[in-house]
């Protein structure tokens, strides 16, 4: 917004527009906001440095430097120098330090910090990581496209030289051909626009209709091979890299799992409230049995990946021994039934084995005590 204000001021100074007092009088307001925001950023940085100390730059637990924190440190430092240190110098010194004005551009990069922490920019972060991860592929893809575009440009430039030299050809047509194909540089720029702008008919139709129809074969082959096939192959490669980066993005996977879990818990709560006819916050076997008689409820439970064959077995797995189940116990029990071993049969088998183990352990203790008592009764 501040750049917009300055641009409007320059527009007025150049005589391109009438003075706008609303923009002219807002300079002090933007300056106040700029100083306030920089003070907040500096206080945040100092607080984090005071708490983390050297861990702010390097985390010994994972043996890795935090480049985002380094980036943040230098951005805040440069902004502080630009706002509060440089104005202290006189005009002559500032004239010798013109390059320092580039510091103002660095402040814009602070917005990149939001990409790694805000959920709304998760997709953008993945795209940036994809570009970085596939930089080598991007380089060679551009090299291949450049070779193809330059080769096509040289071919057209050479072939159309005869038309440019032919005085029998209409002068306006020759000027048009020279504008787009007259030199190697012009032809290269034309083929670049031809390939990437999507407006290739504007650069080919007059050549085909007014110079020679045989050029149509060249343009058809170029559009089919380069504009269509090669560019889409490159797009597919980048899509593959994007999917791989997205699959390995830990932050995004955590966010997606949290969202899925939250949504799943919300649906379980709806099911619990629907089954709890008494409204006392406790689910009994009779209430669960009654609600499970409805096919719609069974279908809803199947949608929640909660498949079971008998209500008694499900309630036994959820019950802790009181004869009723609270909302927290219901959610915890159902979540235990989900996952790789979400089949209730497998969980029921494990639960039965645990009960048998506890009963066997009790029998073993009783037998041991009786054996010890019998040994004491021997004469």
N, C-alpha and C positions, 0 to 999 in steps of 0.2 A: 504494500500500500504506500509505503514511503517512496519507493521508486516511482510509483504512479504519480505521486505528488510532484516529485522532482521533474518527471517527464512533462507534466502539465506546465510547470514553470518554464522549462526550456522551450516548450511549444509557444508560450506567450512571448518569451524573449526573442524568438525567431520571427515573430510576427505572423505566425500561422493560426493564431486564435486570440480571442479577446481575453483579458484578464479574468480569472475566476477567483474571487476573494475567498471562497470557501476552502479551496486548496492552498491558497497562499497563506492564510492565517492558521493553518493546521500544523505548521512546521514545529512549533514549540510543543504541541501535544504529542507528536510522534517522538520528539527528543525525550520527553518525560517518560513515555512508555519504554523507550529503548534503554534508558538508564535503570528503570525499575526492573525490567526483565533481566538485564545483565547482573544486577545486584542479587536477584534471586538465584540465578545460575551460579554465580560466584560463591554464594553462601552454601548452596548445595554441594559444590565441589569441595569447599573447605571442610564441611561436615564429613563427607565421605573420606577425605584424606585423614581427618582426625580419628575416625573410627577404624579404618582399614590399614592405615599407614602404608607400608610397602606392598601389602597385599592388594592395594588398589591397582598397582601396575603388574604385579606378578603373583600368581596363586601357587604357593609351594605344594598344596595338596594334590593338584593335578599337573604340576610342573609345566605350566603354560602361562605365557604373558597375555594379559587382557588388552587386546589392541583397541577395543571399543572405548575402554576407559582412557587409554592414551590419547585416542582421537578426541574424546570429550575434554580432556585436560588442555590440549593445545588449542582447541576451539575457544574455550572460555578464556584462556590466557590471552590469545590474540584479540578477542573482542574487548577484553579489559584494557589492553594496551591501546587499542584504537579509540576507545571512548574516554579514558581517564589519564592516559600517559601522553599521547601525542599532542592533545590540545595544550599541554604545558609548554611546548616548544614554540619559539617565535616563527614568523612566516618564512624567514630565510632558511632556517633549518628544515622546516617542512618542505620547502621547495627542493632541497637536496635529498629529501626522503620521500619522493613521490611514490616510489614503489610500495611504500607502506600502505597506501590506499587499497592495495589488493587485499589487505586484511579484512576489509568490509565484505568481500565475497566469501570469506571463510565462515562468516556468521550464518550464511545460508545453509551450510553443510550441517549445522546442528540439527536441523530437521531430520537428517538421516538417522539420528539416534532413535527416533520414534519407531523406526521400521523394525528394530529388533525387540521392542518391548510392547508395542501395541498390537492387539489382536487384529485390528482392521487392516494392518499392512502385512499380514502373514504372506499373502500371495505375492506382493511386491518383493518381500525379502527372498522368497524362493526364486523369483525371476532374476534378482541380482546375483544370488548364489549360483544360479544356472549359468549366467553369462560369465562369471568368474571361473567356474569349474570347466566350462567348455570354451575357454578363450582360445586354446590352441585349435580346436575344431573350427571356431569362428574365423580365425586367421586364415586357415587353409581354404575354407569355403569362400572367403572373399578373394583369395588369390585365384581360385578356379573361376569364379564369376568374372574377375577382372580380365583374365586371359581370354575367356570366351567373348566378352564385350569388346575388348581391344581388337581381337582378331576380326570380329564382324565389322567394327568401325573401319579398320584398314581396308578390308575388302570393299565396302561400299564407297569409301573415299576414292580408291583407285578406279573403281568401275564408273563412278560418276564424273571423273575428271574429263572424260571425252564429251559428256553432255555439257559441262560448263564451258568447254572450249568451242563448242559448236554454235556459231553465230546465227544459224537458222532456227535455233530453239528460242522460244519466247523469253525475253529478257527478265520478265517478272518471275518466271519459273526458274531461270538460272540463279537469280538472286535468292530465291527461296531455298534451292538446293545448296547454294554456298553457305547460307546462314546455318544450315544444319549438318552439311556433309562436306563443306568446302576445304577444310583442313583436318589433319589427324586429331587435333585437340577438339575441334567442333564435332567431329564425327564420334569421338569417344564420349563426349558429354551427351550427345544425342542418344547413343546406345545405352548409356547409363539411365537416362530418363525413360527410354524405350523399355528397358527391362524392369525397372522398379516403380514407375509411376502408374502403370496400368493404362496409359493413354497412347499405346503403341499405334493405333490406326492413324493418329494425327501425323505421325512421322513416316508412314509407309504408303498411304493411299495415293497421294499425288505422284510418288515415284512409280507405282504400279500402273496408274491410269494415264499418266502424261509422259512418262519416259519409256518404259517397256514392261509388258505384262510378265516377262520372265522373272522380274524381281519378286513377283508374288511367291514363287517357289522358295526363294531364299528366306523371305519373311515368314512363310508358313513353317519351314524347318526350324528357324530360330525361335519362334514363339513356342512351337511344340517341344523342342528339346531344352532350351534354356529357360524361357519364361515359365513354362509349365512344369516340365519334368525335373530339371536340376533344382529349381527353387523349392519345389515341394519335397524333394528328397532331403534338402538341407533343413527345411521346416520339420520334417519327420524326425531327423536326428536331434534337433533341439527339443522337440517334444519328448523324445525318449530320455534325454538328459534331464529335462524338467521333472518328469515323473520319478526318475531315480533320486534326484535331489529332494523332492517332496517326500519320498518314502523314507529318506534318511534324516529329515529335519526333525530333530528331537523335540523342539519347542512346539511345532505344529502337531506332532503326534500326541504330545501330552494334552494340548488344548482339545484335540478331537476326542481323545479318550475321556477327558473330563466332561465334555459336552454330552457324549453318549451315556456316560454313567448318570449324569444329572437328569437327562431325559428319561432314562430307564427307571430311576428311582421315583420320578414323578408319576410315571405310569403305574408302578407298584403301589404307590400311595393311593392313587385313584381306585385301584382294584381292592385294596384293603378297606377303604371307606365304603365302597359298594357292598362288600361282604359283611361289614360290621353293622348289622341291622339294629342292634341295641344301642349303638352309638356310645358305648362306654370305653372305646379305645382298645378293647381286647377282642381278639378273634377266637371263637370256640370252634370245636369240631363240627357241631351242628350247623353253625353259620357257614362254614366253609363248604360243607356237604351240600347245603341248600343252594348256595350260589353256583356251585359247579354243576348243577343239574341243567343249567341253561346252556344250549349249544353256543350261543354268542359269547358267553364267558369263557367257555373252553377254547373257542377260536381266538379270543383275545389273549388268553394265556399261552396258546401256541405261538401267537405273534411275538410274545415276550420270551420265546424260546424256553418255556416252562411246560414241558411235556410230562405227563404222568398217566398211570393206568388206574390208580385207585386213590380216593381222597384220604383214606386212612394212612396209607404210606406217606403221602405228602405231609399230613398234619403231624405224624410221628417224627418226621425229620425236622419240622419247624418247632415243635414243642420241646421245652426244656424241662418238663416234668410237672408243671402247674396245672395243665389241662386247658390253658389258653395261651394265646400268642399276642404280644404287643406289636405295634407298628415297627419299632426298631428291630425286634426279633424276626418279624416277617421279612423285612427288607434284607437283613443280614443273612437269613437262611436261604432266601431265594438267590441272592448274589452268590452264595456258596454253591448253589446248584448250577450256576452259569459257568461258561468258560470251556476249556478243553474237556473237562470231565463233567459237563452239565447234565448228563443223563442221570435221572433220579435212580434208576436201577443200580448204577455204579455207586452212587452216594449211599443208597440204602444198604448195599452190600457192605460198604465200609462201616456204616453205622452198626450194622448187625455184628460185624466182626469185633468192633470195639466193645459192644455189650457182652459178647461171648468171652472176650479177653478179660473184662472186669469180673464176670461171674466165675470164670476159671481161676482167676487170681484169688477170689474170695474162698472158693472151695479148697484151693491149695492151702490157704492159711488155716482154715478149719481142720483139714486133715492133719496138718502139721501140729496144731495144738492137741488134737485127740491122740496123735501118735506120741507126743511128748507126755501126755497124761498117762497113757498105757505103760510107757516105760517106767514112770514113777510108781505104778502099782505093782510092779514085779517084786517078788520076795528077794 
